[in-house]
Amino acid sequence: MLEAPIPKDVRKYDAKLVGPFTTRQLICFLGGSALSYGIYKMIGHSMGSETVLMICSVFASPFIVMGWYKPYGMPFEKFFKSAFVSTILSPRNRKYKTRNRFAEIANDLKPMNQSEYKKRLKMEAKLVKENNKFLSYK
């Protein structure tokens, strides 16, 4: 009987294109391989094979990282863009200050003493008599 493993989270499933590679991984692998082959053909005969191999792997490593590494579940170039913007382009300290209007209102409120409270009750009772909209305040 044929069995296939089912991932617990369906959103993390990646469709495989060729063997164990997804489309993204295959494209990145082919790009890195083509770049490595080109570098090997250009400088392979002038240096030793071990040195050229190290140079080719250094130039191919960004393609491999973009194909396989997914920090925080997002593709590497999206992560790199957001990290670059948040750490380099945007300022650490904001140049403006926000005004907290609720704190301003709370600071403006003064506690009422007994005589002010009685005046307010009289004023509200007068409003209720004059206008039916304030009937719910009785």
C-alpha positions in Angstrom: 0.0 0.0 0.0 1.3 3.4 -0.9 1.6 6.0 1.8 2.4 9.7 1.7 3.3 11.8 4.8 0.7 14.6 5.4 2.1 17.8 7.0 0.3 19.0 10.1 0.1 22.5 8.8 -1.1 22.7 5.2 0.3 26.2 4.7 3.8 24.9 5.2 3.4 22.4 2.3 5.6 23.1 -0.7 4.9 21.3 -4.0 7.9 19.5 -5.4 8.8 20.0 -9.0 11.8 17.7 -9.7 12.8 15.1 -7.1 13.1 16.8 -3.7 13.3 20.3 -5.1 10.6 22.9 -5.2 10.4 25.3 -8.1 12.1 28.0 -6.2 14.9 25.7 -5.0 15.4 24.4 -8.6 15.6 27.9 -10.1 18.1 29.0 -7.4 20.1 25.8 -7.8 20.4 26.3 -11.5 21.3 30.0 -11.2 24.0 29.2 -8.7 25.3 26.3 -10.8 25.4 28.5 -14.0 27.3 31.2 -12.1 29.8 28.7 -10.7 30.3 27.1 -14.1 30.9 30.5 -15.7 33.4 31.5 -13.0 35.2 28.2 -13.2 35.5 28.5 -17.0 36.8 32.1 -16.7 39.5 31.6 -14.0 39.8 27.8 -13.8 43.0 27.6 -15.8 44.8 30.4 -14.1 44.6 29.2 -10.5 44.6 25.9 -8.7 41.4 23.9 -8.7 40.9 24.1 -4.9 41.1 27.9 -5.0 38.7 28.1 -7.9 36.3 25.8 -6.1 36.3 28.0 -3.0 35.6 31.1 -5.2 32.8 29.4 -7.0 31.1 28.2 -3.8 31.4 31.7 -2.3 29.6 33.2 -5.4 27.0 30.4 -5.5 26.1 30.6 -1.8 23.7 33.6 -2.1 21.6 31.5 -4.6 21.5 28.6 -2.2 20.5 30.8 0.7 17.7 32.3 -1.4 16.4 28.9 -2.4 16.4 27.1 1.0 16.6 29.5 3.9 13.2 30.9 5.1 13.6 33.1 8.2 10.3 33.6 10.0 8.5 31.7 7.2 9.1 34.2 4.5 11.3 34.0 1.4 14.9 35.3 2.0 14.6 38.3 -0.3 11.5 39.6 1.5 13.2 39.1 4.9 16.4 40.8 3.6 14.3 43.8 2.3 12.4 44.2 5.6 15.5 43.8 7.7 17.4 46.3 5.5 14.6 48.9 5.7 14.1 48.5 9.4 17.8 48.6 10.4 19.4 50.9 7.8 16.9 53.1 6.1 14.6 53.9 8.9 15.9 56.0 11.8 16.3 54.5 15.3 14.8 57.4 17.1 11.8 59.1 15.6 12.0 62.8 14.9 8.4 63.5 15.9 6.5 63.2 19.0 2.9 62.0 19.2 0.4 63.8 21.3 -1.6 61.7 23.7 -4.9 63.5 23.7 -6.4 61.2 26.3 -3.6 62.0 28.8 -4.1 65.7 28.1 -7.9 65.4 28.9 -7.2 63.4 32.0 -4.7 66.0 33.2 -7.2 68.8 32.6 -9.9 67.2 34.8 -10.1 68.6 38.3 -11.9 66.9 41.1 -15.2 68.6 42.1 -15.9 69.8 45.5 -19.3 69.5 47.1 -20.6 72.9 46.1 -19.6 72.5 42.4 -21.2 69.0 42.4 -24.6 70.5 43.6 -24.4 73.3 41.0 -23.9 70.7 38.3 -26.8 68.6 39.5 -29.1 71.7 39.4 -27.9 72.5 35.9 -28.6 69.0 34.7 -32.0 69.0 36.3 -32.8 72.3 34.5 -31.6 70.8 31.2 -33.9 67.8 31.7 -36.9 70.0 32.3 -36.2 72.1 29.2 -35.3 69.4 26.8 -36.7 65.9 26.4 -33.4 64.6 24.9 -31.9 64.6 28.4 -34.8 62.6 29.8 -32.5 59.5 30.3 -30.3 61.4 32.7 -33.1 61.7 35.4 
